[in-house]
Amino acid sequence: MIAENVWHRLKKIGIASIARDMGITKANIYRWRNSTPVPDGRLLELEKVTGVPRHLFKPELFDRYTRW
């Protein structure tokens, strides 16, 4: 699920725009917001499309790495 602060950033960019750029439906993004996590295979693409760092979508994957 997408954290509230990250969700606000995505809404500013535009959910429809993100979905179009990723070749998915808005419903996919709303599912990531409400019930299912962003698939690992979509993190890099989502980061590229939105400019939001991937560790903000799935901090549990990146918390073991030291940020320099």
C-alpha positions as CSV (number, residue, x, y, z in Angstrom):
1,M,0.0,0.0,0.0
2,I,1.1,3.5,-0.7
3,A,1.7,5.8,2.3
4,E,-0.4,9.0,2.6
5,N,2.5,11.4,2.0
6,V,3.5,9.5,-1.2
7,W,-0.1,9.4,-2.4
8,H,-0.3,13.1,-2.2
9,R,2.7,13.4,-4.4
10,L,1.2,11.0,-6.9
11,K,-2.1,12.9,-7.0
12,K,-0.2,16.2,-7.8
13,I,1.4,14.5,-10.7
14,G,-1.9,13.0,-11.8
15,I,-3.1,9.4,-11.4
16,A,-4.3,9.2,-15.0
17,S,-1.0,10.5,-16.3
18,I,1.0,8.0,-14.3
19,A,-1.2,5.1,-15.4
20,R,-1.0,6.2,-19.1
21,D,2.8,6.5,-18.9
22,M,3.1,3.1,-17.3
23,G,0.6,1.4,-19.7
24,I,-1.7,0.4,-16.9
25,T,-5.1,1.4,-15.7
26,K,-5.9,3.9,-12.9
27,A,-7.5,1.0,-11.1
28,N,-4.1,-0.6,-10.8
29,I,-2.7,2.4,-9.0
30,Y,-5.8,2.7,-6.7
31,R,-5.3,-1.0,-5.8
32,W,-1.7,-0.2,-4.9
33,R,-3.0,2.6,-2.7
34,N,-5.8,0.7,-1.0
35,S,-5.1,-3.0,-0.8
36,T,-2.1,-4.5,-2.6
37,P,1.5,-3.4,-2.5
38,V,3.2,-2.0,-5.6
39,P,4.7,-5.1,-7.4
40,D,8.5,-5.2,-7.1
41,G,8.8,-5.4,-10.9
42,R,7.1,-2.0,-11.2
43,L,9.1,0.0,-8.7
44,L,11.8,1.2,-11.0
45,E,9.3,2.2,-13.7
46,L,7.1,4.0,-11.2
47,E,10.2,5.9,-9.9
48,K,11.1,6.9,-13.4
49,V,7.6,8.1,-14.3
50,T,6.9,10.0,-11.0
51,G,10.3,11.0,-9.8
52,V,9.4,9.6,-6.4
53,P,12.2,7.4,-5.0
54,R,11.4,3.7,-5.0
55,H,12.2,3.2,-1.3
56,L,9.2,5.4,-0.5
57,F,6.9,2.9,-2.1
58,K,8.4,-0.1,-0.4
59,P,10.6,0.9,2.5
60,E,10.6,-2.6,3.8
61,L,12.7,-3.7,0.8
62,F,15.3,-0.9,1.3
63,D,15.5,-0.4,5.1
64,R,18.4,-2.8,5.5
65,Y,20.6,-0.7,3.2
66,T,22.5,2.2,4.5
67,R,21.7,5.5,2.9
68,W,24.8,7.5,2.2
